[in-house]
C-alpha cells in the first residue's frame, strides 16, 4: 500500500512535520519563543516566572549560533521583529 507524502486532511502529523522542516528558519518555534521571551520580560520583568518557559523553549529549540546571532541583532538594533509587549 502506498502512502501519499502529502496528507489529504489539513492538520495531520505529516503536514505539520513538512511545514516545520521546510520553513525559512527550519524551526519556527525557535524564533517565536525567543521573541515571546523578550516581549514577556519587557512587559512583566525579569523575575516573572512564566517568562522562563519561553526561555527554556528557545534554549532547547535554537542552535547556540542562532541565539548568539539573535542576541547580536538585538544589541545592534537590527533584530527583525518587535520585542515590545
Phi and psi in radians as a Rosetta constraint file:
Dihedral C 1 N 2 CA 2 C 2 CIRCULARHARMONIC -1.548 0.35
Dihedral N 2 CA 2 C 2 N 3 CIRCULARHARMONIC 2.437 0.35
Dihedral C 2 N 3 CA 3 C 3 CIRCULARHARMONIC -1.993 0.35
Dihedral N 3 CA 3 C 3 N 4 CIRCULARHARMONIC 2.232 0.35
Dihedral C 3 N 4 CA 4 C 4 CIRCULARHARMONIC -1.153 0.35
Dihedral N 4 CA 4 C 4 N 5 CIRCULARHARMONIC 2.328 0.35
Dihedral C 4 N 5 CA 5 C 5 CIRCULARHARMONIC -1.206 0.35
Dihedral N 5 CA 5 C 5 N 6 CIRCULARHARMONIC -0.323 0.35
Dihedral C 5 N 6 CA 6 C 6 CIRCULARHARMONIC -1.826 0.35
Dihedral N 6 CA 6 C 6 N 7 CIRCULARHARMONIC 2.103 0.35
Dihedral C 6 N 7 CA 7 C 7 CIRCULARHARMONIC -1.147 0.35
Dihedral N 7 CA 7 C 7 N 8 CIRCULARHARMONIC 2.699 0.35
Dihedral C 7 N 8 CA 8 C 8 CIRCULARHARMONIC -1.559 0.35
Dihedral N 8 CA 8 C 8 N 9 CIRCULARHARMONIC -0.316 0.35
Dihedral C 8 N 9 CA 9 C 9 CIRCULARHARMONIC -2.015 0.35
Dihedral N 9 CA 9 C 9 N 10 CIRCULARHARMONIC 2.340 0.35
Dihedral C 9 N 10 CA 10 C 10 CIRCULARHARMONIC -1.094 0.35
Dihedral N 10 CA 10 C 10 N 11 CIRCULARHARMONIC 2.593 0.35
Dihedral C 10 N 11 CA 11 C 11 CIRCULARHARMONIC 1.513 0.35
Dihedral N 11 CA 11 C 11 N 12 CIRCULARHARMONIC 0.121 0.35
Dihedral C 11 N 12 CA 12 C 12 CIRCULARHARMONIC -1.388 0.35
Dihedral N 12 CA 12 C 12 N 13 CIRCULARHARMONIC 2.822 0.35
Dihedral C 12 N 13 CA 13 C 13 CIRCULARHARMONIC -0.994 0.35
Dihedral N 13 CA 13 C 13 N 14 CIRCULARHARMONIC -0.700 0.35
Dihedral C 13 N 14 CA 14 C 14 CIRCULARHARMONIC -1.102 0.35
Dihedral N 14 CA 14 C 14 N 15 CIRCULARHARMONIC -0.728 0.35
Dihedral C 14 N 15 CA 15 C 15 CIRCULARHARMONIC -1.165 0.35
Dihedral N 15 CA 15 C 15 N 16 CIRCULARHARMONIC -0.738 0.35
Dihedral C 15 N 16 CA 16 C 16 CIRCULARHARMONIC -1.059 0.35
Dihedral N 16 CA 16 C 16 N 17 CIRCULARHARMONIC -0.772 0.35
Dihedral C 16 N 17 CA 17 C 17 CIRCULARHARMONIC -1.076 0.35
Dihedral N 17 CA 17 C 17 N 18 CIRCULARHARMONIC -0.764 0.35
Dihedral C 17 N 18 CA 18 C 18 CIRCULARHARMONIC -1.072 0.35
Dihedral N 18 CA 18 C 18 N 19 CIRCULARHARMONIC -0.796 0.35
Dihedral C 18 N 19 CA 19 C 19 CIRCULARHARMONIC -1.086 0.35
Dihedral N 19 CA 19 C 19 N 20 CIRCULARHARMONIC -0.792 0.35
Dihedral C 19 N 20 CA 20 C 20 CIRCULARHARMONIC -1.243 0.35
Dihedral N 20 CA 20 C 20 N 21 CIRCULARHARMONIC -0.478 0.35
Dihedral C 20 N 21 CA 21 C 21 CIRCULARHARMONIC -1.606 0.35
Dihedral N 21 CA 21 C 21 N 22 CIRCULARHARMONIC -0.114 0.35
Dihedral C 21 N 22 CA 22 C 22 CIRCULARHARMONIC -2.053 0.35
Dihedral N 22 CA 22 C 22 N 23 CIRCULARHARMONIC 0.210 0.35
Dihedral C 22 N 23 CA 23 C 23 CIRCULARHARMONIC -1.268 0.35
Dihedral N 23 CA 23 C 23 N 24 CIRCULARHARMONIC 2.936 0.35
Dihedral C 23 N 24 CA 24 C 24 CIRCULARHARMONIC -1.027 0.35
Dihedral N 24 CA 24 C 24 N 25 CIRCULARHARMONIC -0.697 0.35
Dihedral C 24 N 25 CA 25 C 25 CIRCULARHARMONIC -1.679 0.35
Dihedral N 25 CA 25 C 25 N 26 CIRCULARHARMONIC -0.023 0.35
Dihedral C 25 N 26 CA 26 C 26 CIRCULARHARMONIC 1.210 0.35
Dihedral N 26 CA 26 C 26 N 27 CIRCULARHARMONIC -0.215 0.35
Dihedral C 26 N 27 CA 27 C 27 CIRCULARHARMONIC -2.725 0.35
Dihedral N 27 CA 27 C 27 N 28 CIRCULARHARMONIC 1.498 0.35
Dihedral C 27 N 28 CA 28 C 28 CIRCULARHARMONIC -1.098 0.35
Dihedral N 28 CA 28 C 28 N 29 CIRCULARHARMONIC -0.449 0.35
Dihedral C 28 N 29 CA 29 C 29 CIRCULARHARMONIC -1.161 0.35
Dihedral N 29 CA 29 C 29 N 30 CIRCULARHARMONIC -0.507 0.35
Dihedral C 29 N 30 CA 30 C 30 CIRCULARHARMONIC -1.074 0.35
Dihedral N 30 CA 30 C 30 N 31 CIRCULARHARMONIC -0.986 0.35
Dihedral C 30 N 31 CA 31 C 31 CIRCULARHARMONIC -1.103 0.35
Dihedral N 31 CA 31 C 31 N 32 CIRCULARHARMONIC -0.765 0.35
Dihedral C 31 N 32 CA 32 C 32 CIRCULARHARMONIC -1.101 0.35
Dihedral N 32 CA 32 C 32 N 33 CIRCULARHARMONIC -0.778 0.35
Dihedral C 32 N 33 CA 33 C 33 CIRCULARHARMONIC -1.175 0.35
Dihedral N 33 CA 33 C 33 N 34 CIRCULARHARMONIC -0.615 0.35
Dihedral C 33 N 34 CA 34 C 34 CIRCULARHARMONIC -1.074 0.35
Dihedral N 34 CA 34 C 34 N 35 CIRCULARHARMONIC -0.887 0.35
Dihedral C 34 N 35 CA 35 C 35 CIRCULARHARMONIC -1.141 0.35
Dihedral N 35 CA 35 C 35 N 36 CIRCULARHARMONIC -0.703 0.35
Dihedral C 35 N 36 CA 36 C 36 CIRCULARHARMONIC -1.080 0.35
Dihedral N 36 CA 36 C 36 N 37 CIRCULARHARMONIC -0.669 0.35
Dihedral C 36 N 37 CA 37 C 37 CIRCULARHARMONIC -1.066 0.35
Dihedral N 37 CA 37 C 37 N 38 CIRCULARHARMONIC -0.860 0.35
Dihedral C 37 N 38 CA 38 C 38 CIRCULARHARMONIC -1.243 0.35
Dihedral N 38 CA 38 C 38 N 39 CIRCULARHARMONIC -0.534 0.35
Dihedral C 38 N 39 CA 39 C 39 CIRCULARHARMONIC -1.161 0.35
Dihedral N 39 CA 39 C 39 N 40 CIRCULARHARMONIC -0.716 0.35
Dihedral C 39 N 40 CA 40 C 40 CIRCULARHARMONIC -1.113 0.35
Dihedral N 40 CA 40 C 40 N 41 CIRCULARHARMONIC -0.833 0.35
Dihedral C 40 N 41 CA 41 C 41 CIRCULARHARMONIC -1.241 0.35
Dihedral N 41 CA 41 C 41 N 42 CIRCULARHARMONIC -0.473 0.35
Dihedral C 41 N 42 CA 42 C 42 CIRCULARHARMONIC -1.172 0.35
Dihedral N 42 CA 42 C 42 N 43 CIRCULARHARMONIC -0.611 0.35
Dihedral C 42 N 43 CA 43 C 43 CIRCULARHARMONIC -1.476 0.35
Dihedral N 43 CA 43 C 43 N 44 CIRCULARHARMONIC -0.676 0.35
Dihedral C 43 N 44 CA 44 C 44 CIRCULARHARMONIC -1.994 0.35
Dihedral N 44 CA 44 C 44 N 45 CIRCULARHARMONIC -0.263 0.35
Dihedral C 44 N 45 CA 45 C 45 CIRCULARHARMONIC 1.742 0.35
Dihedral N 45 CA 45 C 45 N 46 CIRCULARHARMONIC 2.771 0.35
Dihedral C 45 N 46 CA 46 C 46 CIRCULARHARMONIC -1.077 0.35
Dihedral N 46 CA 46 C 46 N 47 CIRCULARHARMONIC -0.481 0.35
Dihedral C 46 N 47 CA 47 C 47 CIRCULARHARMONIC -1.569 0.35
Dihedral N 47 CA 47 C 47 N 48 CIRCULARHARMONIC 0.017 0.35
Dihedral C 47 N 48 CA 48 C 48 CIRCULARHARMONIC -1.314 0.35
Dihedral N 48 CA 48 C 48 N 49 CIRCULARHARMONIC 1.887 0.35
Dihedral C 48 N 49 CA 49 C 49 CIRCULARHARMONIC -0.968 0.35
Dihedral N 49 CA 49 C 49 N 50 CIRCULARHARMONIC -0.718 0.35
Dihedral C 49 N 50 CA 50 C 50 CIRCULARHARMONIC -1.045 0.35
Dihedral N 50 CA 50 C 50 N 51 CIRCULARHARMONIC -0.401 0.35
Dihedral C 50 N 51 CA 51 C 51 CIRCULARHARMONIC -1.123 0.35
Dihedral N 51 CA 51 C 51 N 52 CIRCULARHARMONIC -0.505 0.35
Dihedral C 51 N 52 CA 52 C 52 CIRCULARHARMONIC -1.058 0.35
Dihedral N 52 CA 52 C 52 N 53 CIRCULARHARMONIC -0.469 0.35
Dihedral C 52 N 53 CA 53 C 53 CIRCULARHARMONIC -1.104 0.35
Dihedral N 53 CA 53 C 53 N 54 CIRCULARHARMONIC -0.643 0.35
Dihedral C 53 N 54 CA 54 C 54 CIRCULARHARMONIC -1.188 0.35
Dihedral N 54 CA 54 C 54 N 55 CIRCULARHARMONIC -0.704 0.35
Dihedral C 54 N 55 CA 55 C 55 CIRCULARHARMONIC -1.113 0.35
Dihedral N 55 CA 55 C 55 N 56 CIRCULARHARMONIC -0.787 0.35
Dihedral C 55 N 56 CA 56 C 56 CIRCULARHARMONIC -1.070 0.35
Dihedral N 56 CA 56 C 56 N 57 CIRCULARHARMONIC -0.692 0.35
Dihedral C 56 N 57 CA 57 C 57 CIRCULARHARMONIC -1.131 0.35
Dihedral N 57 CA 57 C 57 N 58 CIRCULARHARMONIC -0.855 0.35
Dihedral C 57 N 58 CA 58 C 58 CIRCULARHARMONIC -1.210 0.35
Dihedral N 58 CA 58 C 58 N 59 CIRCULARHARMONIC -0.562 0.35
Dihedral C 58 N 59 CA 59 C 59 CIRCULARHARMONIC -1.145 0.35
Dihedral N 59 CA 59 C 59 N 60 CIRCULARHARMONIC -0.531 0.35
Dihedral C 59 N 60 CA 60 C 60 CIRCULARHARMONIC -1.515 0.35
Dihedral N 60 CA 60 C 60 N 61 CIRCULARHARMONIC -0.454 0.35
Dihedral C 60 N 61 CA 61 C 61 CIRCULARHARMONIC -1.611 0.35
Dihedral N 61 CA 61 C 61 N 62 CIRCULARHARMONIC -0.606 0.35
Dihedral C 61 N 62 CA 62 C 62 CIRCULARHARMONIC -1.552 0.35
Dihedral N 62 CA 62 C 62 N 63 CIRCULARHARMONIC 2.375 0.35
Dihedral C 62 N 63 CA 63 C 63 CIRCULARHARMONIC -1.093 0.35
Dihedral N 63 CA 63 C 63 N 64 CIRCULARHARMONIC 2.599 0.35
Dihedral C 63 N 64 CA 64 C 64 CIRCULARHARMONIC -0.979 0.35
Dihedral N 64 CA 64 C 64 N 65 CIRCULARHARMONIC -0.594 0.35
Dihedral C 64 N 65 CA 65 C 65 CIRCULARHARMONIC -1.108 0.35
Dihedral N 65 CA 65 C 65 N 66 CIRCULARHARMONIC -0.656 0.35
Dihedral C 65 N 66 CA 66 C 66 CIRCULARHARMONIC -1.167 0.35
Dihedral N 66 CA 66 C 66 N 67 CIRCULARHARMONIC -0.771 0.35
Dihedral C 66 N 67 CA 67 C 67 CIRCULARHARMONIC -1.065 0.35
Dihedral N 67 CA 67 C 67 N 68 CIRCULARHARMONIC -0.751 0.35
Dihedral C 67 N 68 CA 68 C 68 CIRCULARHARMONIC -1.069 0.35
Dihedral N 68 CA 68 C 68 N 69 CIRCULARHARMONIC -0.713 0.35
Dihedral C 68 N 69 CA 69 C 69 CIRCULARHARMONIC -1.175 0.35
Dihedral N 69 CA 69 C 69 N 70 CIRCULARHARMONIC -0.775 0.35
Dihedral C 69 N 70 CA 70 C 70 CIRCULARHARMONIC -1.025 0.35
Dihedral N 70 CA 70 C 70 N 71 CIRCULARHARMONIC -0.788 0.35
Dihedral C 70 N 71 CA 71 C 71 CIRCULARHARMONIC -1.069 0.35
Dihedral N 71 CA 71 C 71 N 72 CIRCULARHARMONIC -0.754 0.35
Dihedral C 71 N 72 CA 72 C 72 CIRCULARHARMONIC -1.090 0.35
Dihedral N 72 CA 72 C 72 N 73 CIRCULARHARMONIC -0.754 0.35
Dihedral C 72 N 73 CA 73 C 73 CIRCULARHARMONIC -1.112 0.35
Dihedral N 73 CA 73 C 73 N 74 CIRCULARHARMONIC -0.710 0.35
Dihedral C 73 N 74 CA 74 C 74 CIRCULARHARMONIC -1.068 0.35
Dihedral N 74 CA 74 C 74 N 75 CIRCULARHARMONIC -0.806 0.35
Dihedral C 74 N 75 CA 75 C 75 CIRCULARHARMONIC -1.079 0.35
Dihedral N 75 CA 75 C 75 N 76 CIRCULARHARMONIC -0.622 0.35
Dihedral C 75 N 76 CA 76 C 76 CIRCULARHARMONIC -1.527 0.35
Dihedral N 76 CA 76 C 76 N 77 CIRCULARHARMONIC -0.093 0.35
Dihedral C 76 N 77 CA 77 C 77 CIRCULARHARMONIC 1.312 0.35
Dihedral N 77 CA 77 C 77 N 78 CIRCULARHARMONIC 0.359 0.35
Dihedral C 77 N 78 CA 78 C 78 CIRCULARHARMONIC -1.975 0.35
Dihedral N 78 CA 78 C 78 N 79 CIRCULARHARMONIC 0.221 0.35
Dihedral C 78 N 79 CA 79 C 79 CIRCULARHARMONIC -1.097 0.35
Dihedral N 79 CA 79 C 79 N 80 CIRCULARHARMONIC 2.339 0.35
Dihedral C 79 N 80 CA 80 C 80 CIRCULARHARMONIC -1.372 0.35
Dihedral N 80 CA 80 C 80 N 81 CIRCULARHARMONIC 0.195 0.35
Dihedral C 80 N 81 CA 81 C 81 CIRCULARHARMONIC -2.453 0.35
Dihedral N 81 CA 81 C 81 N 82 CIRCULARHARMONIC 2.723 0.35
Dihedral C 81 N 82 CA 82 C 82 CIRCULARHARMONIC -1.310 0.35
Dihedral N 82 CA 82 C 82 N 83 CIRCULARHARMONIC 2.383 0.35
Dihedral C 82 N 83 CA 83 C 83 CIRCULARHARMONIC -1.915 0.35
Dihedral N 83 CA 83 C 83 N 84 CIRCULARHARMONIC 0.236 0.35
Dihedral C 83 N 84 CA 84 C 84 CIRCULARHARMONIC -1.345 0.35
Dihedral N 84 CA 84 C 84 N 85 CIRCULARHARMONIC 2.465 0.35
